[in-house]
Amino acid sequence: MPALQLNNLGEGILHWPNGLVRYLSRNCVALMSDGDSWVRFEDAPVGEVVRLTARVLTVRAPILAPDLFRSVAPSIPFVDEVIELGYGALFTGDAHGKGLTAIGVLPVTDVMACDQWLDLNAVYRAHNHIVQLRAETGRTPRIARQRTPVSGS
């Protein structure tokens, strides 16, 4: 297997792209930079099978409320922690009417049985923190989830 290759997609505050297209809001992430401008993903390797990861650059306060229905809540990441958001074929979308500002992965196996294309725990962990969003290919260790520094869970 080839060595790990990183494709830097952009840097900014990770959010869900709550916009015009419902499936993009549930299955993608977006990056906000410089006030209220969205990072555009026009050079993303669309169609390639990748691990979509977020490397934490700056930790900020979580703003999401716990989702009791899905049993998920925000947790505090570490600086330089790499959080795997999902694995599959990379795609982009226009969630805000401002170009390709949403990005996600389509699972490569059992697509129809999967209602969450991204790892919800991982997105909650990375949400509202300043991250470097990356598309990774090649050999890399798979770490499903690291423990939180406060609760140890």
ABEGO torsion letter per residue (X at the ends): XBBBBBBBAEBEBBBBBBBABAAAAAABBBBBBGEABBBBBAABBBGBBBBBBBBBABBBBBABBBBAAAGBBBBBBBBGBBBBAEBEBBBBBBAAGAEBABBBBBBABGAAABABABBAAAAAAABGBBBBBBBBBEBBBBBABBBBAAAGX
